[in-house]
Amino acid sequence: MSSRRPPSQPPEINGYSYLRLIGSGGFADVFLYQEFRPRRQVAIKVLLPQWSEGASREAFAAEADLMATVSSHPSIVTIFDSDVTKDGRLFLTMEYCSRPNLSTRYKTERLGIAETLRIGIQIAGAVETAHRSGIVHRDIKPANILVTDYGHPALTDFGISATIEQSEAGADGMSVPWSPPENLTAAPRSGVTSDVWSLAATMYTLLSGRSPFEVPGGVNSQRALIERITGAPLPPLERGDVPASFERVLEAAMAKEPDQRYPSMLDLGRALQQVQMGLNLAVTPIDIINDSQAAFEISAADGHETGGGEGDDEVDGGTRIRIASDRFHPGYGVAHAAAPRREPPVATVLVDSVSGIGSDSTSTSYGSIHGVPYVPQRPAVAPPAPALTDAAPDLRRATRPAAASGATSWVRRRPLAVVVALALALGVTGGVIIYDRLVAVTMELSASRVPQPVDLAATPTADGSAATFSWVNPDPRDGDFYAYRAGDGSFRKTALLNVSVNTFNVKDPCVEVVVVRDGRISTEPARACLG
């Protein structure tokens, strides 16, 4: 934090000894204190005297309550206590994060790709947890991401947060460089996707060393920034080591229109995990309460039932999809209702490939990967990884020949890549745990095999800009739906027996399709290519 005003006098607080000033903000100062018992250093945020009455006092108390709701998350600063000083000032006792925050770091260095991805995924899990508790942060920025003694990012400053029901009213005090366009209009509004935008803007800043719409050497007044944020396209990073897949994720997350962004922080986190996979990095887990259940939920509209700072550059050594067994947090439904159900942006694909046209796809459920919901994993703790033999038929054999016209050609599959992608996208029954660099994959399949789609055929449009891929379910059952992907992109779900994809300037466009039934998938996808 920084401020032009002098700091307030640190208060005397029973059980604590004042050490020094940490920083100052518009409404409060943060001091470092030594707690006597247990003996530890803590950060104490003290409301300024002139703001210690009326609405400001109520807002500060609300911040304490909001942070306490979610502060057990490993990427949210822990709240220990809240009370009133002898002179009537409210204070908040918090975990002390000793390392420089991300605002300090980005001004002196450009963070590495691996570290930025790790931070983005960990904070996405923190904000998703807040959203499921009905809380929108509304001020995600580098200065509000502290770094613990162990190099772990920790989100703080929920001072202008609001419950999702209140978020349409907008907020005062937001930081313009990391605020989405809808927050900067005459009638500001905030929501789940506003936080998505701000986290992406923060990652952009860590990579570039400046806020996204700041022009080096140019005019960067608040008015100029607002004009660029609301009207100008996102400038390229101009950093050669940042893969195109990462830039596409940031561009999608920072779309001008909220409904064009990732519909949830979980979706953004999954897209970042895919970038890690594309770079052969260990995949950082997303820590979310009740992930195994909440991620399974499919909307009734889909026709399915619902299931019940200085940090180091190391990424997490173990890679896993984290499972929780508790029931939904009571606030989850509020956040869920606030997140529109829609297809995530096409920009989530890892490489240039066919892009799905989502007009005939079913809507995306909150907590899904690119339109494909996670399936609850049974048992809650995955068994030891078996060899992919009896549990998964030989994945090396060629896909069956097409029964369609010569316009469709078939190729041999890439077994491990497809298994891993489907496992991540669909959360296959039995649990999926991916160890360091995807060494082992476990998949539990029942004795009853899910059939492979047949007669997958492609019909191009007259102008050649798109093609419709259609297929047949050889043994349809109630509740069946399908997951498809174009090229090497992400799997997305549909209830239809066809999908239209963009083929403009795409060489040899291909589509893979599986049947999804009762939490299981076809042991092999059907694959067809146009041309």
N, C-alpha and C positions, 0 to 999 in steps of 0.2 A: 504494500500500500504506500501511498504518498499523499502529502497534503501541504498546502501553503500556510496553513494555520499552525500555531504552536500546539504541542500536545497538551492534553489536560493533565492535571495532577494525578499520579497513580494513587488509587485509594488504599487504605489499610483494610485488609481482609483477614479475618480470623483464620488461622491455620495456614497462612501463606506469607511468604516474604518476597517483596518486590526485588527484581533483578535489573530489568532494563526495558526500554520501549522497543517493541517489534515494528509497529507501523501505525499509521493514522489514516482514517477515512473520513467521509463526509459527516458521519453520524456517531462514530465511535473510535476509540483508540484500542490498540491491542498491546498488552504488556506481557513480558515474560516474568513469571513468578515461580518460586520454589515452594512446592507443597510439602508440608512437614510430615504428614502421614496419610497415605503412603508417600515415601520420599521420592519425589519426581519433579521434573520441570513441566509446567503447563502454560499454555497461552490463555490469557484472560481478556476477553473483549468487553470493554466497559463503555456503556452508552454515555455520550456527553451530557453534562448537566442541563443544557438548554433543550435537549431532546428527551429528557427523562420523564416527561408528563404527557398525558393525553394520547393521541393517535400514535406518536412515535414510540411511546412506552409499550403500547399494545402490539405494535409491529415487531418490536424487539422480542417481546415475549413469544409472539407467534413464530419468529425465527427459531427460538430455542426449541419450541415444540416440534417444528418441522424437522429440524436437524436431529432431534432425539428419535424421531420416527424411523429414520433411515441410517443413523450414524453407526450402526453395527456393521454396515457394509465395508469391506476392506479398502474401498477406494473413496470413502467419504470420511472426512475428519470426525473423530469421535468426540461426542459431548459427554462431559463428566458431571456437570452441575450448572445450575442457574439460580441466582439469588439477587439480593439487593444489598448494596454497600451501606455503611452507617450514614452516609450523607445522601442517601436516597437514589443512587444510580444503579440501574440494572447491570448485571454482568453475567457473562457466559464463560464457563471454564471448559477449555477444549484441549485436545491432544496437541502437543507442541511438535511441529514438523520443522526440523532444524535445517534441512537443506534448502538451497535457493529455490524459490518457486519458478514456474515455467516462464513467467514474465521476465524475470532476471536472466534466465538462461537464453531465451530467444534473442535478447538484445546483445548478447556477447558471442553467440555461436548458433550455427544451424544444426539442428538435431539430426541424427541419422535416421534412415528409413525404418530400420528394425525397431528402434526405440519409439519413434513416433507412432508406428502401428500398434505397438504394445500399449502405449499410453492411451491411444484412441479407443482401443477395445476395452481396456479396464475402466475408463471413464464412461464409456457407453453402457457398461453393466451397471455402474453406479447410478446413472441418470435413468436408465430403464427401471431400476428398482424404485427410484423416486416417483417415476410416472405411475408405476403400479400401486403406489401408495397415494396417488391422486395429487402429486406435487409436480409443478413445472418450475424449473430452476430460474430461467429467464435472464441469467447473467453469467453464462459459461464463457470464460476467457482465460488466457494464460495466467493472469494474476490470481485467479481463483482456483488454480490447481497447485496445491502445495506438494512437497515431496518429503516423505517420511525418512527416518534414519536408515531404512532398508531400501531406499530408492523407489518406493511404491508411490504412485500419484494418488493424491487425496483431494477430492472436491470439497470446497468450503464456500462460505458466504451465501447462505440462503436468505439473505436479508430482503431481497425483493421477490422472492419466490411467491407462488400463489397456488392454491388448490386449482385443479383443472376447471372446476366450475367457475372460478373467478378469472381465469386467464384471458378471457375475451376482452377484458377491460384494459389490457396493456399494463405498462409499468413505468414508473419514473425511476431514474437513476441507472438505467441500463447503459452499458458502454457501447457507444456508437460503432467503433470499428468491428465489433464482433456481433452486432445486432442484425437480425434478418430484416428484409425489406418491409414485412408486414408490421414490424414494431416501430417503423420510422414514418408512418403515414399520419394523416390528420386524425384518423380513427384507429389508433394502434391496437393490435390484438396479438395474443401469444397462445401457443399450444405446444403439443408434443413435437411437432415438426420444426417449431422455432428453436427448440433446444438442439435438434438434429443439425440445423444450419449453423448454430453457434459452435458446436463441437467440431464440425468440419472446418469452420473458419479458424478455429484454434489450431487444428492440425496443420492447416495451410501456413499459419504464422510460424509454427515450430520449424517447418521445412524451409520457409523463405526468409525468415528473419525480419518480417514486417507483416502488418495486418493485410488482409487480402486486397483491399482496394486503396491502399496507400501507394502513392506514386513517388518513388525515390527522386528527390530533388524538385518535386512539383508542389502544387498547392494541396495541402492536406488538412484544411480546416474542417470543422464539423460539418458545415454545409456542403463542402465539396465531397466529403466521404458519403454523406447521405445521398447525394445525387448519383454517385457511382454505384453504391450498394443497390439502390432502387432501379437504376436504369442501365448500367453498363454490364457487359458480360464479364465473367470471372477471368482475370488475367492469367495467362499460363504461368506455371511455376518457374520455367526457364532454369530448371535444374536437371542436368543430364542423367543423374542416377535415380531419379524418381520414375518408376515404371508407368507406362500409359494407363495400366489398370488402376493404379492408385489415383492418378489424376481424374479418371472417369468417375471413381467413387466420390471424390470431393466435389466434382462438378454436379453430380446428381444430388448429393446432399445439400448443395447450395443453390438449387434451382430457385428462380425468383418466386414461383408460385408454390405455396406450401403443399398442395396436393400432387406436385411433381417430384417431391423428395421421397426419401425412404419413409414409410409410414410410422416407423418406430425406431427407437435406439437399438433394439435387438436386431432389426434388419440392417442397420448401418454397421453394427458390430460384426454380423455374419459376413457382410461384404468385405470388411477389412480383414477378416480371417481368410477369406478366399485370396486376397492379395498376398497374405503371408504364405499361403500354400503355393501360389504361383512363383514366389521367390524362393521356395524351398526353405522357408523359415519354420521354426517351431510355432505352432498355432497357440496363441494366448487364449486361455479360457475366459468366457464371459460369466462373471459371477452374478447370478440372478436368483432371487428367492423363488422357489417353486418352479424352476425352469422346466422340469420334466413335465409338469402338468399344464402350466400356463401356455407353453409353447405348442401344446397339442390342440388347443382349442380351435375349433373350426366354426365359423358362423353358421347359423341356421340357414342363411341365404345360400350357403354352399350345398345344402341338401344332406348334410351329415350331422350326426349327433356330436355334441361336445364332450370331451373328456373332462370327468369330475370338475530453489530446487536444483540440485545437481544429482542426476541419476546416472547409473551405469548403462551401458549399451547392451547388456545381456538381455535376451528374451527368456521367457520361462522355459526351464529345461524340460518339463513334462507337458505334453499336449493332451488335452482331454476335453470332452464335452461334459460339463459339470451337471450333476443331477441332484435335485433336492427332493425330499420326501414329504415335507410339510404341505398342508393345504394352502389354498390361495390366501394371500394377505387380504384383509377386508377391503382395502382401498383399491385393489386391482381392477375391479369392475369400473370404477370411475375413469381411470386412465384408459382402460380398454375402450370404453364408449367414446372417448375423445379422439381416438386414433382412427381416421377413416380407413375403410377396408378397400384396398386397391392394389393393383400390381405395382411392385417396386420398380424404379426406373431401369430401363434397358442398360444403362451405363454400368450395371453391376457385373457385367461379364469381364473375364480376365484378359481375353485377347480379342482382336477384331474378329467378329463372327456374325452369323445371322442374328438379327434382332427381332424378337417376337413382337407382333402387333397385338396388343392385349384386348382388342375389342370383343373377341369371342372367348376370352378366358374368364373363369370365375374369379370373384374378388379374393384378395389376399386376407387371410386371417391374421390378427394381431399375434405376433410371436411366431412368424413363419419365415422360412428362407425362400426368398424370391418366389413366393406364391405356393410353396410346398410346405405344409405344416409338419412340425416335429411329431413323431409318434411316441407315446409314453413308453419308456424303456422298461422291460421286465426281464429279470428282477432289477430292483433299484441299484444293486451293486453288480456290475458286469462280471460274468464268469471269466476264467482265464481264456486268453485268446486261442481258439482252436485253429488248426490248419484249415485252409479253405478247400476242403475236399468234400466229405459227405455233406457238411453243412451248407456248402455252396457248390453247385455243380461246376464242372470244368469250364472256366471262363475263357479258355483259350480257343475254344472251337469257333468256327465261323458262324455268323448269323445266317439264319435260313434264307434261301433265295427268295426274291420278291415274286409275288404272283401278279404284280401289276405290269404296266406297259414298260417299254424300254426307256422311258423318261426317268425311271428310278434305277439307281445302281446301288449295290450293297458292298460294304467294305468290312474287313475284319475289325473287331473292337480292340480297344486298349483296356484290358481287364482291370488292372489295379486302379487306374485313374477313374474308371466308371464306377467301380465299387465304392471307392472313397467318396466320390462326388455324391453318389446316391445316398450313401450312409450319412454324410453330413447334412444333406438336404432333407432326408426323410426320417432320420433318427430311428433306424431299423430296430425292430423288437429284439430285446435281449441286451440292449445297451451298446453303445459304440464308444470305445475309448481309443483314441489315436495317440500312440506314444511318440516319442521324439522322432520328428521327421517322418511320420506316417509309417513306422516300421511294422506295426501290427494293427490289424483291423479285426474286430470281432463282430460277427453277424449271426444271430439266432433266427433260423427259419424253421417253420413248422413243416411236418411231413407233407402237408397239403401245399403243392406248389401253386404259385400265382402264375397264370398263363402269360405268355408274351403276346403283345399285340401282333396281329397278322395283317397282310395286305397293305402295309404302309406304302403309300404312293404319293408322289408330288405332282401337282398340276400348276404350272406357271400361269401368271396373268398375261394378258395380251401384250402389255408393254414390257414385260420381263422384270418389273420392279419388285414383285412379290410372288409368293407361291403358297398354295394351300396343300398342306400335308394331311392326309386322311388315313385312318386305319380302322381295323375291325377288332373287337374284343371277342375272341373265339368262345368264351364261356362266361358271359356277363352275369354278374350277381348284384343284388341290391346293395347300394353303398359304394360300388366301384367308382373310382375316378382315376385320372391319369396324370403323370408327370412327364413333361417333355423338356428338352433343351435344344437350342439351336447351336450348332458347332460345338465349341468347347465351353459354352457359357453355363449359366446357372439353370438348374431344374426349376420349372414353374408348373403349377397345377392347372388343370382344366377338367371340367365335367363333360366336355364335348368330345366327339370322335374326330375332330379336325382342328387344325390351328393354322393361321396365316402368319407367315414370317416375311420379313423384308429381305430381298435378295439383291438389292441394287448394289453394284460394285463388290459383290461377295463372290469369291472364287469357290466353286464346288460347294454350294450351301448344303448342309446336311442337318438332319433332325433325328434325335433318339427319343423313344417313347417307352414308358413302362406302365403297367397296370398297378394301381395302389389299392390294396384290399385288406381291411381289418389290420392295418399296421404292418402289412407285408408288401413286398414289391416283386415284380417279375425278376426271376433269377438272371435274365439277360434282357437288355433293352432291344427293341426293334430299331433298326437304323436304316434310313433312306437318304440318298443324296440326289439333288437335281442336276442333271447334266450327264 
